[in-house]
Amino acid sequence: MWILGSSNESARLAAALGLPYAFGGFYNRDGTESVAETYRTEWSANVDCTPYLAAWVGVIAAETDEEAEFLAGSFRIKSVARKLWHKKMKLPDPHTAAERRPTDKNELQQFYQATDGFIIGSSARVRAELSEFKARTGADELLIRTPVYDHASKLRSIRLLASDAG
């Protein structure tokens, strides 16, 4: 059994119960450090096992930083449509997302903030940032979320990371 959460409160609960904790870090990647510290420091000494932290991270890897940013546009425009335009939409293809990219300064800011918790870029860049993230948070495991439009791009993103891992 695991506790899945996105806050210090859920980390405290997992620690008190002596359960592994999966943190939804793709919502707030920078918050993972604080949550990881809470989980590990409040771990119950009465439990016979050690704490285990898995952190979810949004990742979009591609051959180049530019291609990864292009692919991220699909998730960004879907987020803007929901938050600012109050419209539900399926993840659009990246070309449609590029055509619908906001030009208004405030909407454009929201467009880019939609992926604040993500690691986006070339495979080398993503691997470096994932390694830094894992070291900084002490996560035992990373759960990768790749919200891109087409299955082929998602598989390519995962394969790029896997090939870099050896």
C-alpha positions as CSV (number, residue, x, y, z in Angstrom):
1,M,0.0,0.0,0.0
2,W,1.2,3.5,-0.8
3,I,0.1,7.0,0.0
4,L,-0.2,9.3,-3.1
5,G,-0.2,13.0,-2.4
6,S,0.9,16.4,-3.3
7,S,1.5,18.2,0.0
8,N,3.4,18.1,3.3
9,E,0.2,16.9,5.0
10,S,0.0,13.7,2.9
11,A,3.8,13.2,3.4
12,R,3.3,13.4,7.2
13,L,0.5,10.8,6.9
14,A,2.6,8.4,4.9
15,A,5.5,8.9,7.4
16,A,3.3,8.3,10.4
17,L,1.8,5.2,8.9
18,G,5.2,3.9,7.8
19,L,4.1,3.7,4.1
20,P,5.9,4.5,0.9
21,Y,5.0,7.9,-0.5
22,A,4.4,8.9,-4.1
23,F,4.5,12.6,-4.6
24,G,2.8,14.3,-7.6
25,G,5.9,16.5,-8.3
26,F,4.7,17.4,-11.8
27,Y,2.3,19.9,-10.2
28,N,5.1,21.6,-8.3
29,R,8.5,20.2,-9.0
30,D,10.1,22.8,-6.6
31,G,7.8,21.6,-3.8
32,T,9.3,18.1,-3.9
33,E,12.3,19.1,-1.8
34,S,10.2,20.3,1.1
35,V,7.8,17.3,0.9
36,A,10.7,14.9,0.8
37,E,12.3,16.5,3.9
38,T,9.0,16.3,5.7
39,Y,8.5,12.7,4.8
40,R,12.0,11.6,5.9
41,T,12.2,13.6,9.1
42,E,8.8,12.6,10.3
43,W,9.2,8.9,9.5
44,S,8.0,6.8,12.3
45,A,10.9,5.2,14.3
46,N,8.5,2.4,15.3
47,V,8.4,1.0,11.7
48,D,10.7,-1.9,10.7
49,C,11.3,-0.6,7.2
50,T,12.9,2.5,5.7
51,P,11.1,5.4,4.0
52,Y,10.6,5.1,0.3
53,L,9.8,8.2,-1.9
54,A,8.7,8.1,-5.5
55,A,8.3,11.5,-7.2
56,W,6.3,12.1,-10.3
57,V,7.9,14.4,-12.8
58,G,6.6,15.8,-16.1
59,V,9.1,15.1,-18.8
60,I,9.2,15.9,-22.5
61,A,12.4,14.8,-24.2
62,A,13.2,15.1,-27.9
63,E,16.2,15.3,-30.2
64,T,16.6,19.0,-29.6
65,D,15.4,21.6,-27.0
66,E,13.4,23.3,-29.7
67,E,11.5,20.1,-30.7
68,A,10.7,19.3,-27.0
69,E,9.4,22.9,-26.5
70,F,7.2,22.4,-29.7
71,L,5.8,19.2,-28.3
72,A,5.1,20.8,-24.9
73,G,2.8,23.3,-26.6
74,S,0.0,20.7,-26.8
75,F,-0.1,20.4,-23.0
76,R,0.3,24.2,-22.5
77,I,-2.6,25.1,-24.8
78,K,-4.8,22.5,-23.2
79,S,-4.0,24.0,-19.8
80,V,-4.7,27.6,-21.0
81,A,-8.0,26.5,-22.6
82,R,-9.1,25.0,-19.3
83,K,-7.9,27.7,-16.9
84,L,-8.4,30.9,-18.9
85,W,-10.9,30.1,-21.6
86,H,-13.0,27.7,-19.5
87,K,-13.0,25.2,-22.3
88,K,-12.4,21.5,-22.1
89,M,-10.3,20.0,-24.9
90,K,-8.4,16.9,-25.7
91,L,-4.6,17.3,-26.1
92,P,-4.2,19.0,-29.5
93,D,-1.5,18.2,-32.0
94,P,1.5,20.5,-31.6
95,H,0.8,22.3,-34.9
96,T,-2.7,23.3,-33.7
97,A,-1.3,24.3,-30.4
98,A,1.3,26.5,-32.1
99,E,-1.5,28.2,-34.1
100,R,-3.6,28.8,-31.0
101,R,-0.6,30.0,-28.9
102,P,-1.7,33.1,-27.0
103,T,-0.4,36.5,-28.0
104,D,-1.8,38.4,-25.0
105,K,1.0,38.9,-22.4
106,N,-0.9,37.5,-19.5
107,E,-2.2,34.5,-21.4
108,L,1.2,33.8,-22.8
109,Q,2.6,33.8,-19.2
110,Q,-0.1,31.2,-18.2
111,F,0.8,29.2,-21.3
112,Y,4.4,28.8,-20.2
113,Q,3.5,28.4,-16.5
114,A,1.5,25.3,-17.4
115,T,4.7,23.4,-17.6
116,D,6.6,25.0,-14.6
117,G,6.9,21.6,-12.9
118,F,8.2,19.8,-16.0
119,I,11.6,19.0,-17.4
120,I,11.6,19.8,-21.1
121,G,14.5,19.6,-23.6
122,S,17.0,17.4,-25.4
123,S,17.7,14.0,-23.9
124,A,21.1,15.2,-22.5
125,R,19.5,18.2,-20.9
126,V,16.6,16.2,-19.4
127,R,18.9,13.5,-18.1
128,A,21.0,16.1,-16.4
129,E,18.0,17.8,-14.8
130,L,16.5,14.5,-13.7
131,S,19.8,13.5,-12.0
132,E,20.0,16.9,-10.3
133,F,16.3,16.6,-9.2
134,K,16.8,13.1,-7.8
135,A,19.9,14.1,-5.9
136,R,18.3,17.3,-4.6
137,T,15.1,15.5,-3.4
138,G,16.6,12.2,-2.4
139,A,13.8,10.4,-4.3
140,D,14.3,6.7,-4.4
141,E,12.3,6.4,-7.7
142,L,11.1,8.8,-10.4
143,L,7.8,8.3,-12.1
144,I,7.8,10.0,-15.5
145,R,4.7,11.6,-17.0
146,T,5.0,12.6,-20.7
147,P,1.9,14.4,-21.9
148,V,2.5,14.7,-25.6
149,Y,0.0,14.5,-28.4
150,D,1.0,11.4,-30.3
151,H,2.1,8.0,-29.2
152,A,5.2,8.0,-31.4
153,S,6.5,11.1,-29.8
154,K,5.8,9.8,-26.3
155,L,7.7,6.6,-27.1
156,R,10.6,8.5,-28.7
157,S,10.8,10.7,-25.5
158,I,11.0,7.6,-23.3
159,R,13.4,5.8,-25.6
160,L,15.7,8.8,-25.6
161,L,15.8,8.7,-21.8
162,A,16.2,4.9,-21.7
163,S,19.1,4.9,-24.3
164,D,20.9,7.6,-22.3
165,A,20.5,5.6,-19.1
166,G,22.4,2.7,-20.7
